[in-house]
Amino acid sequence: MEKNRFYRRNKNLMIISADKNGRIDPVWYNLFREIETSIPIIIITRLENYQFNDELLNLDKYILCCGCEYDWNEEFKYGTHFFGKNTFQYKDKFKGDEWDKFDEFVTKNPPLIYFKRELLDGDKADNVFPINYPCWYEIPKVQSKAEFDSRPLQVFNCWGLSHHYRTILHGEIWRRCGEFGYVVGDNIDNIDKFIANEGNPKKWLTVNSPWYARKEMNKITEVNELSKISISVAGAGRHCFRHSESPMASVMYLWDDGINYSYPWIHNVNCIMSKQGEELKTIVEALNNPNLSEIYLKGVENCKNYYLQTYQQNYIEPLISAAL
């Protein structure tokens, strides 16, 4: 990634790093780089050795995109974190004078629009909106009820170690297989043999996929298309990139953890949700729902709202235009 402080596509676009050295998380840069606006867009994420970009002081109007993660064990007991409002309550995340400078900048010059990744329900305001990971990939054609009901995998859980509870859930899937009557696989590379193995038709796949050995997304999507339910629980942030991958081709399971979404995920309507610790009970109940395929169809429709170009054109651009 280039280290220019300002990224320009044309005269109508200006994306500015909040960091003096021009570092911008490519996820949020790529999400906003096709948005045409005369108002600068500042992108902020938690960065090591962050240094305040003094050139921000020259701005009189701007849009702020906060893509910050707050660590896997953050409880948000002070509510949503907002720069310029309550950073003093989250000083353990933003230590040092340079972060203080950015917080003071936002305090004195609030953004025209505040896009927030980790936005809790109830904290949305007139100029505060959730911003979520877009769906970067082509969404597969939906299947019929008969095709969905005959999928060979009941559950797919693909995870990396960005949240320690993911190890617990992986272990619980194995530990309680006898209680709930399913069999477990743990390797995508031998998935064909696992599916073909005669015996128990209730098959669950739970796979640790570390960052240095991740499968190509087309392979993950193939497995999703074989699975009725795809699990997506929190990572280093409560909202993670799998929230736009799991529902591409399966019913997404996610935590009911208070995160506000641009296009809502609703339990038993377009996804399956529960509180942390109630995953297996909720999933088994969902698998017994004869209308699970309807939830799958509505989930795919909602996922389409997050498809990159659609999300930009139907969500981000209208919000910016309305504020100008």
Sequence and secondary structure as in RCSB ss.txt:
>XXXX:A:sequence
MEKNRFYRRNKNLMIISADKNGRIDPVWYNLFREIETSIPIIIITRLENYQFNDELLNLDKYILCCGCEYDWNEE
FKYGTHFFGKNTFQYKDKFKGDEWDKFDEFVTKNPPLIYFKRELLDGDKADNVFPINYPCWYEIPKVQSKAEFDS
RPLQVFNCWGLSHHYRTILHGEIWRRCGEFGYVVGDNIDNIDKFIANEGNPKKWLTVNSPWYARKEMNKITEVNE
LSKISISVAGAGRHCFRHSESPMASVMYLWDDGINYSYPWIHNVNCIMSKQGEELKTIVEALNNPNLSEIYLKGV
ENCKNYYLQTYQQNYIEPLISAAL
>XXXX:A:secstr
    SEE SSTT  EEESBTT    HHHHHHHTT   SS EEEE   TT  B GGGGG SS EEEE     TT  
 TT S  TTTSGGGGTTTS SHHHHHHHHHHHHS  SEEEESS BTT  BTTEEE    B S       HHHHHT
 SEEEEEEE TTSTHHHHHHHHHHHTHHHHT EEE  GGGHHHHHH  S S EEEEEE  GGG   HHHHHHHHH
HEEEEE    SSSS GGGGTGGGTSEEEEE   B  SS   BTTTBEEE TT HHHHHHHHHT TTHHHHHHHHH
HHHHHTBHHHHIIIIIHHHHHHH 
